[in-house]
Amino acid sequence: MDPNVTESQTGESLLKSLPHYDNLRLNATGNIKREQGSNSDVFRDPDTEEDVVLCHLNTLFPFLIFGEIPWAARHVDAAAVALAAHHLNVGDGRFVSEVEGLNERCNVRFTVEFADTQLDTEYALHEVVERIGRSPGAADRLPCAFVGTLAPIVSVPTSIVTGLFGYPQVSATVTSIDLDDRSQHPLFGRTTPNAIDSAVPFILYLRDTLHVTKLAVVYYNDAYGNSNAVGLREAARKYAPGMDIRSIPINYENEDAERAAVQAIKETGFRYVFCAVYETDKLMTEAYNMDVAGNGKHNWFFGDSTGNLEENSFEKGSPLILAYRGVGKLKFTGGLPGMPAYDRFTAEMGKLKNPDDLQYLTSLFPKLDTPVSESIPSSFVEDGSFLSAPSYYASLNYEAAIALGLSACSAVSDDGFLNGETHFKHFTQTSFTGVSGDLSFDNITGTRDVAGTTFKLINFLPTAVVDDETGETVVGLTPFDTDVFKNGAWEELRYFIFNDGTTNVPPDSPPIPVGAEGAQWVQTILAPVVIVLVAAVAIFFFFERKRRQSDTLWHIKREELNFADPPEIIGRGGFGLILKAEYRGTDVAVKRVLPPQQEEG
């Protein structure tokens, strides 16, 4: 079967180019050239008698969370990377026009391999080290570049290692500003903005839509949380310089950390809170108990890392449902239903549910030696739920692989030499319009420009649902997309409902008590007047004291003058005598006035 024939022409497997090049590479084992400093394998295609330059993309996703919980969405992300690799191989530009006909202009071909991170630093490092430690030309392929990682706890350490060994690594989700440090992460890029740029849409929403000038930011004291806190402060400094932001870290190793954080929020008096934490129930329970949530006055917003609130259920009238009512969540997304490119991408991903592609993908998914993984991933593959809907990040991972592919084609030499540093340099210079919008990257950090990204604001509202197990009516949280940020501006989709159950924008701080307006007005007017009067009086007394001090310099006390006995007369006038005296050790002349003489009568 010709791997360059597309599915639309045959109605068969979409990914047929991937097993084709897998087999070519396997059969060429022992006859593969991989030069020192190059990340590509070069071998002869026996059918065409032409050299094939192979770039092997390794994904790093948490297929099993903490070794226990299967994560179907990450399997979808991996499938998106596979789809991108196939489109690069066959020059299919249906989503990225620059890919159209790429196979005729570029002799680099792409294969994929899926590695699990389990959201665990040690496990992820083990997977990376195993792959970069393989022997050149062996059946198990050396990587060309890495795609994926979901959280800083994995991205930060793995990108240090991959960069040290000369392999580019591109993430679709991680925003930590630590990864912009080229001295530590020289070959790390991302199809998402960093935390500072990601904060800009939210600051603009507060400024332009809600007119908020006071915000409390609660965050975990880790790479993710600190990046969010710094990002919000920097975005506010640039776009809303009058906004007062109070940063409140949570040291999650402390049992009372949530209570201390809520107390700090209460002391600010601020009524808008942004929360950059992973687990929120304990924090929101404390907030409700301390009257900082669920009171119709305080309004909470959550960052991207917060779990899926819609998956939880609560008792009617419980503190948590009251606290969560009307909360908002800011989410960076790879597109929304109704966006033409996103809808077409969703439909294309759904076509991977054909038997051949499902079998191929399943063969690539990590096989884990744990009891729960015996049916993973077949559990969600067989029940039909796999690929029913793309994950939030599927298109972003697709674009990460596309960007690596385009840059590999521009960086490779005529003889197939592909250096990692050169590859990454070309990656930073790549730009195209993809599924999620326009992509361009910072030439130094490799971080995506926020201007072409899409964010959405989700409003969670209580909804009565029936528990499948108990049959009892409970309350869940239903997400509603209220606003979308694209092309640098917010667009309203529907009204946002706040914690008080209305669409009226609440104030960001307690209002002035009734009856205090007049007093405050008087204080506002009188305070400057009083200050001016006090200053004037102070100035008057200051100069009066100076004048008196000056006068005392010329006022001589009689007892300070020493005359000779008898006094020495040194001159005479019409009205008195001029006498010689000593004043404080200095000779002076003293005029003594004589009394007037009476006329004789």
C-alpha positions as CSV (number, residue, x, y, z in Angstrom):
1,M,0.0,0.0,0.0
2,D,1.4,3.4,-0.9
3,P,1.8,5.4,2.3
4,N,1.4,8.7,0.3
5,V,-2.2,7.9,-0.5
6,T,-4.5,9.7,1.8
7,E,-7.5,8.3,3.6
8,S,-9.9,10.5,1.7
9,Q,-8.9,8.6,-1.4
10,T,-9.3,5.1,-0.1
11,G,-11.6,5.3,3.0
12,E,-9.1,3.2,4.8
13,S,-6.7,3.9,7.7
14,L,-5.6,7.5,8.3
15,L,-2.2,6.5,9.8
16,K,-0.9,4.0,7.3
17,S,2.3,5.9,6.7
18,L,3.4,5.4,10.3
19,P,3.5,1.5,10.4
20,H,5.0,1.7,6.9
21,Y,8.1,3.7,8.1
22,D,8.1,1.7,11.3
23,N,8.7,-1.5,9.3
24,L,11.2,0.2,6.9
25,R,13.2,1.3,9.9
26,L,13.0,-2.1,11.6
27,N,14.1,-3.9,8.5
28,A,17.1,-1.5,8.1
29,T,18.4,-2.3,11.6
30,G,22.2,-2.7,11.4
31,N,22.3,-0.6,8.2
32,I,21.4,2.8,9.7
33,K,23.6,5.8,9.7
34,R,23.3,8.3,12.6
35,E,26.2,10.7,12.7
36,Q,27.6,12.1,15.9
37,G,25.6,15.3,16.8
38,S,22.7,14.3,14.6
39,N,19.2,13.3,15.8
40,S,18.1,11.6,12.6
41,D,18.4,8.1,11.3
42,V,19.4,7.7,7.6
43,F,18.9,4.4,5.8
44,R,18.1,3.2,2.3
45,D,14.5,2.5,1.2
46,P,14.8,-0.9,-0.7
47,D,11.7,-0.1,-2.8
48,T,12.7,3.3,-4.0
49,E,16.5,3.0,-3.6
50,E,16.5,6.4,-2.0
51,D,17.7,7.5,1.4
52,V,15.1,8.0,4.1
53,V,15.9,10.5,6.8
54,L,13.8,9.5,9.9
55,C,12.9,11.8,12.8
56,H,11.5,9.7,15.7
57,L,9.1,11.8,17.8
58,N,8.7,10.6,21.4
59,T,5.7,11.8,23.4
60,L,5.7,12.3,27.1
61,F,2.2,12.0,28.5
62,P,0.7,10.8,31.8
63,F,-1.2,7.9,30.4
64,L,-1.7,6.6,33.9
65,I,-1.9,9.2,36.7
66,F,0.3,8.3,39.6
67,G,0.4,4.7,38.3
68,E,-3.3,4.1,39.2
69,I,-5.8,6.2,37.2
70,P,-6.1,5.8,33.4
71,W,-6.3,9.1,31.6
72,A,-8.2,8.8,28.4
73,A,-7.6,12.4,27.3
74,R,-3.9,11.9,27.2
75,H,-4.3,8.9,24.9
76,V,-6.3,11.3,22.6
77,D,-3.4,13.8,22.8
78,A,-1.0,11.0,21.7
79,A,-3.3,10.1,18.8
80,A,-3.2,13.7,17.7
81,V,0.6,13.6,17.6
82,A,0.4,10.4,15.5
83,L,-2.1,12.2,13.1
84,A,0.3,15.1,12.7
85,A,3.2,12.8,11.9
86,H,1.2,11.1,9.2
87,H,0.2,14.5,7.7
88,L,3.8,15.5,7.6
89,N,4.7,12.2,5.9
90,V,2.1,12.5,3.2
91,G,2.1,16.3,2.8
92,D,-1.5,16.6,3.9
93,G,-2.2,20.4,4.5
94,R,-5.8,20.3,5.4
95,F,-5.1,22.0,8.8
96,V,-1.8,23.7,8.1
97,S,-1.3,25.0,4.6
98,E,2.5,24.9,5.0
99,V,2.3,21.1,5.2
100,E,0.6,20.7,1.8
101,G,3.1,18.9,-0.5
102,L,5.8,18.8,2.2
103,N,6.7,15.2,1.3
104,E,7.7,16.4,-2.2
105,R,10.0,19.2,-0.8
106,C,11.4,17.4,2.2
107,N,12.9,13.9,2.5
108,V,12.5,13.7,6.3
109,R,9.8,11.2,7.5
110,F,8.4,10.9,11.0
111,T,7.5,8.0,13.3
112,V,6.1,8.2,16.9
113,E,6.6,6.5,20.2
114,F,4.5,7.0,23.4
115,A,6.2,7.2,26.8
116,D,4.3,7.5,30.1
117,T,5.3,10.0,32.8
118,Q,2.6,9.1,35.3
119,L,2.9,12.8,36.5
120,D,5.9,11.6,38.5
121,T,9.3,13.3,38.2
122,E,11.4,10.2,38.9
123,Y,9.3,7.9,36.6
124,A,9.4,10.5,33.8
125,L,13.2,11.0,34.1
126,H,13.6,7.2,33.9
127,E,11.6,7.1,30.6
128,V,13.6,9.9,29.1
129,V,17.0,8.6,30.1
130,E,16.1,5.1,28.8
131,R,15.3,6.5,25.4
132,I,18.3,8.8,25.0
133,G,20.6,6.0,26.1
134,R,19.7,3.6,23.3
135,S,22.3,2.5,20.9
136,P,22.4,4.1,17.4
137,G,20.9,1.8,14.7
138,A,19.3,-0.6,17.2
139,A,15.7,-1.8,16.8
140,D,14.6,0.5,19.6
141,R,15.0,3.9,18.1
142,L,16.8,6.9,19.5
143,P,14.6,10.0,19.6
144,C,14.7,13.0,17.3
145,A,12.7,15.3,19.6
146,F,10.1,15.1,22.4
147,V,6.5,16.2,22.4
148,G,4.3,16.6,25.5
149,T,4.6,16.8,29.3
150,L,1.6,18.2,31.1
151,A,2.9,19.8,34.3
152,P,6.1,21.6,35.5
153,I,6.9,18.8,37.9
154,V,7.7,16.8,34.7
155,S,8.6,19.4,32.2
156,V,11.2,21.2,34.2
157,P,13.5,18.2,35.1
158,T,13.0,16.4,31.7
159,S,13.7,19.5,29.6
160,I,16.9,20.0,31.5
161,V,18.0,16.5,30.5
162,T,16.7,16.6,26.9
163,G,18.3,20.0,26.4
164,L,21.6,18.7,27.9
165,F,21.7,15.9,25.3
166,G,20.7,18.1,22.4
167,Y,17.0,17.1,21.9
168,P,14.3,19.7,21.4
169,Q,11.2,19.3,23.6
170,V,7.9,21.0,22.9
171,S,4.9,21.1,25.3
172,A,1.3,22.0,24.5
173,T,0.3,22.8,28.1
174,V,3.0,23.9,30.5
175,T,3.1,27.7,31.2
176,S,5.8,27.9,34.0
177,I,8.0,30.9,33.4
178,D,11.0,28.9,34.8
179,L,11.1,27.2,31.4
180,D,11.9,30.5,29.6
181,D,15.4,30.3,31.3
182,R,17.6,29.4,28.3
183,S,20.5,28.5,30.6
184,Q,18.5,25.7,32.1
185,H,16.2,24.8,29.3
186,P,18.0,25.6,26.1
187,L,15.8,23.5,23.7
188,F,12.4,23.8,25.3
189,G,9.5,25.3,23.3
190,R,5.7,25.3,23.7
191,T,2.5,25.9,21.7
192,T,1.0,27.6,24.7
193,P,1.9,31.0,26.1
194,N,3.9,31.3,29.3
195,A,2.2,32.2,32.6
196,I,2.8,35.9,32.2
197,D,1.2,36.1,28.8
198,S,-1.6,33.6,29.8
199,A,-2.6,36.1,32.6
200,V,-3.2,38.9,30.2
201,P,-6.7,37.8,29.0
202,F,-7.9,37.4,32.6
203,I,-6.5,40.9,33.6
204,L,-8.2,42.4,30.5
205,Y,-11.5,40.7,31.5
206,L,-11.3,42.1,35.0
207,R,-10.4,45.5,33.7
208,D,-12.8,45.9,30.8
209,T,-15.7,43.6,31.7
210,L,-15.9,43.6,35.5
211,H,-14.1,46.8,36.2
212,V,-12.3,45.2,39.1
213,T,-9.4,47.0,40.8
214,K,-8.7,44.6,43.7
215,L,-7.8,41.0,43.4
216,A,-6.6,38.4,45.8
217,V,-4.4,35.6,44.3
218,V,-4.2,32.3,46.1
219,Y,-1.7,29.8,44.8
220,Y,0.4,26.8,45.6
221,N,4.0,27.7,46.5
222,D,5.4,25.7,43.6
223,A,6.6,26.3,40.0
224,Y,3.0,26.4,38.7
225,G,1.5,28.5,41.4
226,N,4.4,31.0,41.6
227,S,4.3,31.4,37.8
228,N,0.6,32.3,38.0
229,A,1.1,34.8,40.8
230,V,4.0,36.5,39.0
231,G,2.1,36.4,35.7
232,L,-0.9,38.1,37.1
233,R,1.2,40.8,38.8
234,E,3.2,41.5,35.6
235,A,0.1,41.5,33.4
236,A,-1.7,43.9,35.8
237,R,1.4,46.2,35.9
238,K,1.4,46.5,32.1
239,Y,-2.4,46.5,31.3
240,A,-4.0,47.6,34.6
241,P,-1.5,49.6,36.6
242,G,-4.1,50.8,39.1
243,M,-5.1,47.2,40.1
244,D,-4.2,46.2,43.6
245,I,-3.1,42.5,43.6
246,R,-2.4,40.7,46.9
247,S,-0.5,37.4,46.5
248,I,-1.3,34.7,49.1
249,P,0.8,31.5,48.8
250,I,-0.3,28.1,50.2
251,N,2.4,25.9,51.6
252,Y,0.6,22.7,51.1
253,E,2.9,20.8,53.4
254,N,1.3,22.7,56.3
255,E,-2.0,21.1,57.5
256,D,-3.5,24.6,58.3
257,A,-2.3,26.2,55.0
258,E,-5.8,26.6,53.6
259,R,-7.1,28.2,56.7
260,A,-4.2,30.6,56.9
261,A,-4.7,31.5,53.2
262,V,-8.4,32.2,53.7
263,Q,-7.7,34.3,56.7
264,A,-5.3,36.3,54.7
265,I,-8.0,36.8,52.0
266,K,-10.5,38.0,54.6
267,E,-8.1,40.5,56.0
268,T,-7.7,42.1,52.6
269,G,-11.4,42.8,52.3
270,F,-11.2,41.9,48.6
271,R,-14.1,40.1,47.1
272,Y,-12.6,38.7,43.9
273,V,-10.2,35.8,44.2
274,F,-8.1,34.0,41.6
275,C,-7.1,30.5,42.7
276,A,-4.1,28.6,41.2
277,V,-4.3,25.3,43.0
278,Y,-5.0,21.7,42.0
279,E,-7.3,20.5,44.7
280,T,-9.9,23.0,45.8
281,D,-12.5,21.3,48.1
282,K,-10.6,21.9,51.3
283,L,-9.8,25.5,50.4
284,M,-13.5,26.2,49.5
285,T,-14.8,24.6,52.6
286,E,-12.5,26.8,54.7
287,A,-13.6,29.8,52.7
288,Y,-17.3,29.0,53.3
289,N,-16.7,28.5,57.0
290,M,-14.9,31.9,57.3
291,D,-17.5,33.7,55.2
292,V,-15.2,34.3,52.2
293,A,-17.2,32.1,49.8
294,G,-20.9,31.1,49.3
295,N,-22.1,34.4,50.8
296,G,-23.2,36.1,47.5
297,K,-20.4,38.7,48.0
298,H,-17.2,36.9,47.1
299,N,-16.5,35.6,43.7
300,W,-13.9,33.0,42.9
301,F,-12.1,32.2,39.7
302,F,-9.8,29.2,39.0
303,G,-6.9,28.5,36.8
304,D,-6.3,25.9,34.2
305,S,-4.9,23.3,36.6
306,T,-8.0,23.0,38.7
307,G,-9.7,19.6,38.3
308,N,-13.0,19.1,36.4
309,L,-15.6,20.6,38.8
310,E,-18.4,19.2,36.6
311,E,-17.4,15.6,37.6
312,N,-18.3,16.2,41.3
313,S,-21.7,16.0,43.0
314,F,-22.8,17.5,46.3
315,E,-25.7,17.4,48.7
316,K,-28.3,20.1,48.2
317,G,-27.5,23.1,50.3
318,S,-24.1,21.8,51.4
319,P,-21.3,24.3,52.1
320,L,-19.4,23.2,49.0
321,I,-22.2,23.7,46.5
322,L,-22.9,27.1,48.0
323,A,-19.2,28.0,47.8
324,Y,-18.8,26.7,44.2
325,R,-22.0,28.3,42.9
326,G,-21.2,30.8,40.1
327,V,-17.4,30.3,40.2
328,G,-15.5,30.9,37.0
329,K,-12.6,29.1,35.4
330,L,-10.1,30.5,32.9
331,K,-9.0,27.9,30.3
332,F,-6.5,28.0,27.5
333,T,-8.0,25.9,24.7
334,G,-7.0,24.5,21.4
335,G,-10.3,25.7,19.9
336,L,-14.1,25.8,20.5
337,P,-17.0,24.1,18.7
338,G,-18.2,26.5,16.0
339,M,-14.6,27.4,15.0
340,P,-14.4,25.9,11.5
341,A,-10.8,24.6,11.8
342,Y,-11.6,23.1,15.2
343,D,-14.7,21.4,14.0
344,R,-12.9,19.9,11.0
345,F,-10.1,18.7,13.3
346,T,-12.6,17.1,15.7
347,A,-14.2,15.2,12.8
348,E,-10.8,14.1,11.5
349,M,-9.8,12.8,15.0
350,G,-13.1,10.8,15.1
351,K,-12.0,9.0,11.9
352,L,-9.2,7.4,13.8
353,K,-11.7,5.0,15.4
354,N,-11.4,2.7,12.4
355,P,-10.2,-0.8,13.3
356,D,-6.7,-0.5,11.7
357,D,-5.8,2.8,13.4
358,L,-7.2,1.7,16.8
359,Q,-5.1,-1.4,16.6
360,Y,-2.0,0.5,15.7
361,L,-2.5,3.2,18.4
362,T,-3.2,0.5,21.0
363,S,0.1,-1.2,20.1
364,L,1.9,2.1,20.8
365,F,0.2,2.9,24.1
366,P,2.5,2.1,27.1
367,K,2.0,-1.4,28.6
368,L,2.1,-0.9,32.4
369,D,2.8,-3.7,34.9
370,T,0.1,-2.8,37.4
371,P,-3.2,-4.7,38.0
372,V,-5.4,-1.7,37.0
373,S,-3.6,-1.4,33.7
374,E,-4.5,-4.9,32.4
375,S,-7.5,-3.4,30.7
376,I,-5.8,-0.2,29.7
377,P,-6.3,1.2,27.2
378,S,-8.7,-1.4,25.8
379,S,-11.3,-0.4,28.4
380,F,-12.1,2.9,26.8
381,V,-11.1,1.8,23.3
382,E,-13.6,-1.0,23.3
383,D,-16.5,0.8,24.9
384,G,-16.4,3.4,22.1
385,S,-15.7,6.4,24.3
386,F,-12.1,6.8,22.9
387,L,-11.9,9.7,20.4
388,S,-15.6,10.6,20.9
389,A,-14.4,14.1,21.6
390,P,-11.0,15.6,21.5
391,S,-9.2,16.8,24.6
392,Y,-8.7,20.4,25.3
393,Y,-5.1,20.0,24.2
394,A,-5.3,17.6,21.3
395,S,-5.0,20.3,18.7
396,L,-2.2,22.0,20.5
397,N,-0.2,18.7,20.6
398,Y,-1.0,18.2,16.9
399,E,0.5,21.7,16.3
400,A,3.5,20.9,18.4
401,A,4.3,17.9,16.2
402,I,3.6,19.9,13.1
403,A,6.0,22.7,14.2
404,L,8.7,20.2,14.9
405,G,8.2,18.6,11.5
406,L,8.3,21.9,9.6
407,S,11.4,23.0,11.4
408,A,13.1,19.6,10.9
409,C,12.6,20.0,7.2
410,S,14.1,23.4,7.1
411,A,17.0,22.5,9.4
412,V,18.1,19.2,7.9
413,S,21.1,19.2,5.6
414,D,21.3,17.6,2.2
415,D,22.9,14.5,3.6
416,G,20.3,14.1,6.3
417,F,22.2,15.6,9.2
418,L,19.8,17.1,11.8
419,N,21.4,18.8,14.7
420,G,19.2,19.5,17.8
421,E,20.2,23.1,18.3
422,T,19.7,23.9,14.7
423,H,16.4,22.1,14.8
424,F,15.2,24.2,17.7
425,K,16.5,27.5,16.2
426,H,14.3,26.8,13.1
427,F,11.4,25.8,15.4
428,T,11.5,29.3,17.0
429,Q,11.4,30.8,13.5
430,T,8.4,28.8,12.4
431,S,5.0,30.4,12.0
432,F,1.7,29.1,10.6
433,T,-2.1,29.2,11.1
434,G,-3.2,26.0,12.8
435,V,-6.3,24.6,14.4
436,S,-6.1,26.8,17.5
437,G,-5.2,30.0,15.7
438,D,-2.0,31.7,14.5
439,L,1.2,30.3,15.9
440,S,4.5,32.2,16.2
441,F,7.2,31.8,18.7
442,D,9.7,33.9,20.7
443,N,13.0,33.6,18.9
444,I,14.8,33.1,22.2
445,T,12.5,31.2,24.5
446,G,10.5,29.2,22.0
447,T,7.3,30.3,23.8
448,R,4.1,30.9,21.7
449,D,2.9,34.5,21.2
450,V,-0.4,35.0,23.1
451,A,-1.9,37.1,20.3
452,G,-2.9,34.1,18.3
453,T,-4.3,32.0,21.1
454,T,-7.8,31.2,22.3
455,F,-9.0,31.3,25.9
456,K,-12.5,30.7,27.3
457,L,-14.2,31.6,30.6
458,I,-16.3,28.9,32.1
459,N,-19.2,29.6,34.5
460,F,-20.2,26.7,36.8
461,L,-23.8,26.6,38.0
462,P,-25.6,24.1,40.3
463,T,-27.8,21.6,38.5
464,A,-29.9,18.9,40.1
465,V,-28.9,15.4,38.9
466,V,-29.9,11.8,39.8
467,D,-27.1,9.7,41.3
468,D,-26.9,6.5,39.1
469,E,-26.0,4.3,42.1
470,T,-28.3,5.5,44.8
471,G,-31.1,7.0,42.8
472,E,-31.1,10.1,45.0
473,T,-31.2,13.6,43.7
474,V,-27.9,15.4,44.2
475,V,-26.5,18.7,42.9
476,G,-23.8,18.8,40.3
477,L,-21.9,21.7,38.6
478,T,-22.7,22.3,35.0
479,P,-20.1,24.3,32.9
480,F,-21.2,27.1,30.6
481,D,-18.9,28.9,28.3
482,T,-19.7,32.5,28.8
483,D,-16.8,34.4,27.1
484,V,-14.1,33.6,24.5
485,F,-10.8,35.4,24.1
486,K,-9.5,35.4,20.5
487,N,-7.6,37.8,18.3
488,G,-6.7,39.8,21.4
489,A,-10.2,40.6,22.6
490,W,-13.0,39.1,24.7
491,E,-16.3,38.2,23.1
492,E,-19.4,37.5,25.2
493,L,-21.3,34.3,24.5
494,R,-23.8,34.4,27.3
495,Y,-24.3,36.2,30.7
496,F,-22.0,35.3,33.6
497,I,-23.9,34.4,36.7
498,F,-22.2,35.3,40.0
499,N,-22.3,33.7,43.4
500,D,-25.4,35.7,44.4
501,G,-27.3,34.2,41.5
502,T,-27.6,37.3,39.4
503,T,-25.8,38.8,36.4
504,N,-25.1,42.0,38.2
505,V,-21.4,42.6,38.6
506,P,-20.6,42.7,42.3
507,P,-18.2,45.3,43.8
508,D,-14.6,44.3,44.4
509,S,-14.6,45.5,48.0
510,P,-17.2,46.2,50.8
511,P,-19.4,49.2,50.0
512,I,-19.3,52.4,52.2
513,P,-21.8,52.0,55.1
514,V,-25.1,53.8,54.7
515,G,-24.9,57.2,56.2
516,A,-21.2,57.4,55.9
517,E,-21.3,59.0,52.5
518,G,-21.8,62.6,53.9
519,A,-19.1,62.1,56.5
520,Q,-16.7,60.8,53.9
521,W,-17.5,63.8,51.7
522,V,-16.8,66.2,54.5
523,Q,-13.6,64.4,55.3
524,T,-12.6,64.6,51.6
525,I,-13.2,68.3,51.4
526,L,-11.9,69.3,54.9
527,A,-8.8,67.2,55.0
528,P,-6.9,69.2,52.4
529,V,-8.1,72.5,54.0
530,V,-6.9,71.4,57.5
531,I,-3.6,70.3,56.1
532,V,-3.1,73.7,54.4
533,L,-4.0,75.7,57.6
534,V,-1.7,73.6,59.8
535,A,1.1,74.1,57.3
536,A,0.5,77.9,57.2
537,V,0.6,78.2,61.0
538,A,3.7,76.1,61.2
539,I,5.4,78.3,58.6
540,F,4.4,81.5,60.5
541,F,5.8,80.3,63.8
542,F,8.9,79.1,62.1
543,F,9.7,82.5,60.6
544,E,8.7,84.3,63.7
545,R,11.1,82.3,65.8
546,K,13.8,82.9,63.2
547,R,13.1,86.7,63.4
548,R,13.3,86.7,67.2
549,Q,16.5,84.7,67.1
550,S,17.9,87.3,64.7
551,D,16.9,90.2,66.9
552,T,18.7,88.7,69.9
553,L,22.0,89.0,68.1
554,W,21.7,92.9,68.4
555,H,20.3,93.2,71.8
556,I,23.2,93.7,74.3
557,K,22.7,93.3,78.0
558,R,24.2,96.1,80.2
559,E,26.1,93.6,82.4
560,E,28.0,92.2,79.4
561,L,29.7,95.6,78.9
562,N,32.9,96.2,80.9
563,F,34.0,99.9,81.4
564,A,37.2,101.2,82.8
565,D,37.0,103.0,86.2
566,P,36.6,105.8,85.6
567,P,35.2,105.3,82.1
568,E,37.5,106.3,79.2
569,I,36.0,109.0,77.0
570,I,37.1,108.5,73.4
571,G,34.7,111.0,71.8
572,R,32.0,113.6,72.4
573,G,28.9,114.6,70.5
574,G,26.0,117.1,70.7
575,F,23.8,114.6,72.5
576,G,26.3,112.4,74.5
577,L,29.6,110.9,75.1
578,I,31.5,108.0,73.3
579,L,32.9,105.6,75.8
580,K,35.4,102.7,75.4
581,A,34.2,99.3,76.6
582,E,34.8,95.6,76.3
583,Y,32.1,93.3,75.0
584,R,32.7,89.6,75.1
585,G,36.5,90.1,74.8
586,T,36.3,92.7,72.0
587,D,36.8,96.5,72.3
588,V,33.7,98.4,71.4
589,A,32.5,102.0,71.4
590,V,29.4,102.8,73.4
591,K,27.5,105.9,73.1
592,R,26.1,107.3,76.3
593,V,23.2,109.8,75.7
594,L,23.2,112.7,78.0
595,P,20.0,114.1,79.4
596,P,18.8,117.3,77.7
597,Q,19.7,120.6,79.4
598,Q,16.9,122.8,80.6
599,E,16.9,126.5,79.4
600,E,17.5,129.1,82.1
601,G,14.4,131.2,82.7
